[in-house]
Amino acid sequence: MQASDAPYKVLFQDRRLFEETVRLVAPRLAGGLDFGAAASLDKEHLTALSRTRVQDKLRRVERKSGKLANGRRRYVLALLEFQSGHDADMAWRMRDYLHLVESGLRQSGTARAEGEVPGMLSIVVHNGERPWRASAECAGPLTGDEAPAQVRMYATVDLQALARGVDGAGRRLVPSGCLATLAELESSPAEALPRLLLEAFRRHGGAGSSEFRRGLHLRVESALERDGFAAGLPPLADFERMLAERGGERMTAMLDATLARWKEAEVAQGVERGLAQGRVALLGRMAERRFGVGVAGRVTTLLADETDLSRLDAAGEWLLECDTGEALLARLAGRPSRG
């Protein structure tokens, strides 16, 4: 699967998933945080500028100890960015985001009222198929010898690497956790997703997991739509209702039938693609005999992605009817021709 921000914004509303993510990248910091008091940052704490630029997820977590001058508990802000592709400028983007958040807190009066700008933790959650290679560092202020210091702007959670066991930093997921469930889904083929989603709902079926289950359903739904399988996934309410009926027997049977239909469709598509490819190769050889290698190469290029056997049959008739290679290529390209 590839990333989609909307499901991830729902997923990271779940306290356990958010907590597991912070504990993975910053275990010492996480030990001093009260995740029961974690919440999305109120929009009025940010300026209009920061709201338009900070696009993904910003959460506030109170510290277990320490108070500000006004008596409130100290807190940390966690900024999460969701990425499916490589972004070589990610460190600079995160630097800009953090600056905008701080400016928003100061301009709104939130930071002044609470005595200080909070500590900020920035995390990139990556679920692309290729490993995350972008540097997390960018140049900081000049040091005494005028060489700029390198500042690490974010921590990375690479779901594909974690799903394979250990990421580049030697970190390993808790097997039964929410983050492990998400990593497994992200690293699995489309045909496996409905069954994995069913298992995830059974594993994370508590009352406090509603946002996590809704986000997983959205994520799988978007992946299946991309691959043309969306019709096989029931709406969230039906999915949860059928799962509750007799231990999910009806849901299991329905998913088995859906997967069988998908396999039949894939086999049929494979046969049709094979027939089409064979027909294109034959037309290329016929074109070479009539009009030469150059025309034959252009014929196979024009028809390379064609899977409609009736159109390929028509192309064979045109090959016999046309007097010149130019006339044939014009007809294949849909242009009028004198030939």
C-alpha positions as CSV (number, residue, x, y, z in Angstrom):
1,M,0.0,0.0,0.0
2,Q,1.0,3.6,-0.3
3,A,0.3,6.4,2.0
4,S,-2.9,8.5,2.3
5,D,-2.9,11.3,4.8
6,A,-6.7,11.1,5.7
7,P,-6.6,7.6,7.2
8,Y,-3.4,8.3,9.0
9,K,-4.8,11.4,10.7
10,V,-7.7,9.2,12.0
11,L,-5.3,6.4,13.0
12,F,-3.1,8.7,15.1
13,Q,-6.1,9.9,17.1
14,D,-5.7,6.6,18.8
15,R,-3.8,7.1,22.1
16,R,-2.1,3.7,22.0
17,L,-0.8,4.1,18.5
18,F,0.5,7.5,19.3
19,E,2.1,6.4,22.5
20,E,3.8,3.4,20.8
21,T,5.2,5.7,18.2
22,V,6.7,8.1,20.7
23,R,8.1,5.3,22.8
24,L,9.8,3.8,19.7
25,V,11.7,6.9,18.7
26,A,12.1,8.6,22.1
27,P,11.9,6.1,24.9
28,R,13.5,8.3,27.6
29,L,11.3,11.2,26.8
30,A,8.2,8.9,26.7
31,G,8.9,7.7,30.2
32,G,8.2,11.2,31.6
33,L,5.0,11.8,29.6
34,D,1.4,11.3,30.6
35,F,-0.2,9.8,27.5
36,G,-3.6,9.7,29.2
37,A,-3.6,13.5,28.9
38,A,-2.6,13.5,25.2
39,A,-4.8,15.6,22.9
40,S,-4.8,17.3,19.5
41,L,-3.6,20.8,19.8
42,D,-6.5,23.3,19.9
43,K,-6.7,25.3,16.6
44,E,-6.9,28.6,18.4
45,H,-3.3,28.0,19.6
46,L,-2.0,28.5,16.1
47,T,-2.0,31.4,13.7
48,A,-3.7,31.1,10.3
49,L,-0.3,30.8,8.7
50,S,0.7,27.8,10.8
51,R,-2.7,26.1,10.3
52,T,-2.2,26.2,6.5
53,R,1.4,24.9,6.6
54,V,1.2,22.2,9.3
55,Q,-0.8,19.7,7.4
56,D,-0.6,16.4,9.3
57,K,-0.9,15.8,13.0
58,L,0.0,18.0,16.0
59,R,-0.5,16.6,19.5
60,R,0.0,17.9,23.0
61,V,1.2,15.6,25.8
62,E,1.6,16.8,29.4
63,R,4.7,15.8,31.4
64,K,4.3,13.8,34.5
65,S,6.2,16.3,36.6
66,G,7.1,20.0,36.5
67,K,4.8,23.0,36.4
68,L,4.9,26.3,34.7
69,A,4.7,29.7,36.5
70,N,0.9,29.7,36.2
71,G,0.6,26.3,37.9
72,R,-0.2,24.2,34.8
73,R,1.8,21.1,34.0
74,R,4.6,21.3,31.5
75,Y,4.0,19.7,28.2
76,V,5.5,18.6,24.9
77,L,4.2,19.1,21.4
78,A,4.6,16.2,18.9
79,L,4.4,17.0,15.2
80,L,3.8,14.0,12.9
81,E,4.2,14.0,9.2
82,F,3.0,11.1,7.0
83,Q,5.1,10.2,3.9
84,S,4.8,7.6,1.2
85,G,7.6,8.9,-1.1
86,H,11.1,10.2,-0.8
87,D,11.5,13.9,0.1
88,A,15.2,15.0,0.2
89,D,14.1,18.3,1.7
90,M,12.2,16.8,4.7
91,A,14.6,18.2,7.3
92,W,14.1,21.7,6.0
93,R,10.4,21.3,5.8
94,M,10.3,20.1,9.4
95,R,12.4,23.0,10.5
96,D,9.9,25.4,8.9
97,Y,7.0,23.6,10.4
98,L,8.4,23.8,13.9
99,H,9.2,27.4,13.5
100,L,5.7,28.2,12.4
101,V,4.2,26.3,15.3
102,E,6.4,28.2,17.8
103,S,5.4,31.5,16.1
104,G,1.8,30.6,16.3
105,L,2.0,29.8,20.0
106,R,3.8,33.1,20.6
107,Q,1.4,35.2,18.5
108,S,-1.7,33.7,20.0
109,G,-0.4,34.3,23.5
110,T,-0.5,30.7,24.4
111,A,3.3,30.4,25.0
112,R,3.5,33.6,26.9
113,A,0.5,32.8,29.1
114,E,1.9,29.4,30.0
115,G,5.4,30.8,30.6
116,E,7.5,29.1,27.9
117,V,7.5,27.5,24.5
118,P,7.1,23.8,25.0
119,G,9.6,21.1,23.9
120,M,8.8,19.8,20.4
121,L,9.2,16.3,19.0
122,S,8.9,15.9,15.3
123,I,8.3,12.4,13.7
124,V,8.1,11.3,10.1
125,V,6.0,8.2,9.7
126,H,7.0,6.6,6.4
127,N,5.1,3.7,4.7
128,G,6.5,3.8,1.2
129,E,7.8,0.6,-0.4
130,R,11.3,1.9,-0.7
131,P,13.4,2.6,2.5
132,W,13.5,6.1,3.8
133,R,16.9,7.6,2.8
134,A,16.4,11.3,3.4
135,S,18.8,12.9,5.9
136,A,17.1,14.2,9.1
137,E,19.8,16.8,9.5
138,C,20.1,20.4,8.3
139,A,22.6,23.2,8.9
140,G,22.2,25.0,12.2
141,P,23.7,28.2,13.5
142,L,27.4,28.9,13.1
143,T,29.7,27.6,15.8
144,G,32.8,29.4,17.1
145,D,34.9,28.3,14.2
146,E,32.1,29.4,11.8
147,A,31.3,25.9,10.6
148,P,27.5,25.4,10.8
149,A,26.4,22.7,13.2
150,Q,24.2,19.9,11.9
151,V,20.8,19.7,13.7
152,R,18.6,16.6,13.6
153,M,15.1,17.8,12.8
154,Y,13.0,14.7,13.1
155,A,12.9,11.0,14.0
156,T,11.8,8.4,11.5
157,V,9.3,5.5,11.8
158,D,9.9,3.4,8.7
159,L,6.9,0.9,8.7
160,Q,8.2,-1.2,5.9
161,A,11.6,-1.7,7.6
162,L,9.9,-2.4,10.9
163,A,7.6,-5.0,9.4
164,R,10.6,-6.9,8.2
165,G,11.9,-7.1,11.8
166,V,14.4,-4.3,12.7
167,D,14.8,-0.9,11.2
168,G,18.0,0.9,10.4
169,A,18.3,2.2,14.0
170,G,18.1,-1.4,15.4
171,R,14.5,-0.8,16.7
172,R,11.9,-3.6,16.9
173,L,8.2,-3.4,17.3
174,V,6.0,-4.8,20.1
175,P,4.4,-7.8,18.2
176,S,0.9,-7.3,19.5
177,G,0.9,-3.6,19.4
178,C,-1.0,-1.1,17.2
179,L,2.1,0.0,15.4
180,A,3.0,-3.6,14.5
181,T,-0.6,-4.2,13.1
182,L,-0.3,-1.0,11.0
183,A,3.2,-2.1,9.7
184,E,1.9,-5.5,8.8
185,L,-1.0,-4.1,6.8
186,E,1.3,-1.6,5.0
187,S,3.7,-4.4,3.9
188,S,1.0,-6.8,2.6
189,P,-0.4,-7.3,-0.9
190,A,-4.0,-6.1,-1.6
191,E,-5.5,-9.6,-1.6
192,A,-4.4,-10.1,1.9
193,L,-5.7,-6.9,3.4
194,P,-9.4,-7.8,4.1
195,R,-8.3,-10.9,6.1
196,L,-5.6,-8.9,8.0
197,L,-8.2,-6.2,8.7
198,L,-10.5,-8.8,10.2
199,E,-7.7,-10.1,12.4
200,A,-6.8,-6.5,13.4
201,F,-10.4,-5.8,14.5
202,R,-10.4,-8.9,16.6
203,R,-7.1,-8.0,18.2
204,H,-8.0,-4.4,18.8
205,G,-11.6,-4.7,19.7
206,G,-11.7,-2.6,22.9
207,A,-14.0,0.4,23.3
208,G,-10.9,2.7,23.3
209,S,-9.8,1.5,19.8
210,S,-12.7,3.0,17.7
211,E,-10.5,5.6,16.0
212,F,-7.8,3.0,15.3
213,R,-10.2,0.6,13.7
214,R,-11.9,3.4,11.7
215,G,-8.5,4.5,10.5
216,L,-7.5,1.0,9.5
217,H,-10.7,0.5,7.6
218,L,-10.2,3.8,5.7
219,R,-6.6,2.8,5.0
220,V,-7.5,-0.6,3.6
221,E,-10.4,0.8,1.7
222,S,-8.2,3.4,-0.1
223,A,-5.6,0.7,-1.0
224,L,-8.3,-1.6,-2.4
225,E,-9.8,1.2,-4.4
226,R,-6.5,1.9,-6.0
227,D,-6.1,-1.8,-7.0
228,G,-9.8,-2.1,-8.2
229,F,-11.0,-4.3,-5.3
230,A,-13.0,-1.8,-3.2
231,A,-16.3,-3.5,-3.8
232,G,-15.1,-6.4,-1.7
233,L,-14.9,-4.4,1.6
234,P,-18.1,-3.7,3.5
235,P,-18.7,-0.3,5.1
236,L,-17.2,0.1,8.6
237,A,-20.6,-0.2,10.4
238,D,-21.4,-3.5,8.5
239,F,-17.9,-4.8,9.0
240,E,-18.1,-4.3,12.8
241,R,-21.6,-5.7,13.0
242,M,-20.9,-8.8,11.0
243,L,-17.7,-9.4,13.0
244,A,-19.8,-9.4,16.2
245,E,-22.3,-12.0,14.8
246,R,-21.5,-15.5,15.9
247,G,-17.8,-14.9,16.3
248,G,-17.4,-13.3,12.8
249,E,-18.4,-16.5,10.9
250,R,-20.4,-14.6,8.4
251,M,-17.7,-12.0,7.9
252,T,-15.1,-14.8,7.4
253,A,-17.3,-16.6,4.8
254,M,-17.9,-13.4,3.0
255,L,-14.2,-12.5,2.8
256,D,-13.4,-16.0,1.6
257,A,-15.9,-15.7,-1.2
258,T,-14.6,-12.2,-2.1
259,L,-11.0,-13.5,-2.3
260,A,-12.1,-16.4,-4.5
261,R,-13.7,-13.9,-6.9
262,W,-10.6,-11.8,-7.0
263,K,-8.4,-14.8,-7.8
264,E,-10.8,-15.8,-10.6
265,A,-10.7,-12.3,-12.0
266,E,-6.9,-12.1,-11.8
267,V,-6.6,-15.4,-13.7
268,A,-9.1,-14.2,-16.4
269,Q,-7.2,-10.9,-16.7
270,G,-3.9,-12.8,-17.0
271,V,-5.2,-15.0,-19.8
272,E,-6.6,-12.0,-21.6
273,R,-3.3,-10.1,-21.2
274,G,-1.4,-13.2,-22.6
275,L,-3.6,-13.4,-25.6
276,A,-3.3,-9.7,-26.3
277,Q,0.5,-9.8,-26.0
278,G,0.7,-12.8,-28.4
279,R,-1.6,-10.9,-30.9
280,V,0.6,-7.8,-30.7
281,A,3.7,-9.8,-31.4
282,L,2.1,-11.4,-34.4
283,L,1.0,-8.1,-35.8
284,G,4.6,-6.8,-35.4
285,R,5.9,-9.7,-37.4
286,M,3.3,-9.1,-40.1
287,A,4.1,-5.4,-40.2
288,E,7.8,-6.1,-40.6
289,R,7.2,-8.4,-43.6
290,R,5.0,-5.8,-45.3
291,F,6.5,-2.4,-44.3
292,G,9.9,-3.1,-42.7
293,V,11.5,-3.1,-39.3
294,G,10.9,0.6,-38.6
295,V,7.2,0.5,-39.1
296,A,7.0,-2.8,-37.2
297,G,8.6,-1.2,-34.1
298,R,6.2,1.7,-34.1
299,V,3.2,-0.7,-34.5
300,T,4.2,-2.7,-31.4
301,T,4.8,0.5,-29.5
302,L,1.4,1.8,-30.3
303,L,-0.3,-1.4,-29.4
304,A,1.9,-2.3,-26.4
305,D,-0.8,-1.5,-23.8
306,E,-3.8,-2.7,-25.8
307,T,-5.8,-5.4,-24.2
308,D,-9.0,-5.2,-26.3
309,L,-8.9,-8.2,-28.6
310,S,-11.5,-6.7,-30.9
311,R,-9.3,-3.7,-31.5
312,L,-6.3,-5.9,-32.2
313,D,-8.4,-7.8,-34.7
314,A,-9.3,-4.5,-36.4
315,A,-5.6,-3.6,-36.5
316,G,-4.9,-6.9,-38.3
317,E,-7.5,-6.0,-40.9
318,W,-6.0,-2.5,-41.3
319,L,-2.5,-4.0,-41.8
320,L,-3.9,-5.9,-44.8
321,E,-5.9,-3.0,-46.2
322,C,-3.3,-0.2,-46.0
323,D,-1.0,0.3,-48.9
324,T,1.8,2.0,-46.9
325,G,3.2,1.8,-43.5
326,E,2.4,5.5,-42.9
327,A,-1.2,4.9,-43.6
328,L,-1.3,1.9,-41.2
329,L,0.4,4.0,-38.4
330,A,-2.0,6.8,-39.0
331,R,-5.0,4.5,-38.5
332,L,-3.5,2.9,-35.4
333,A,-2.9,6.4,-34.0
334,G,-6.5,7.5,-34.8
335,R,-5.5,10.0,-37.5
336,P,-7.2,10.4,-40.9
337,S,-5.1,9.0,-43.7
338,R,-5.2,8.8,-47.5
339,G,-4.0,5.2,-47.5
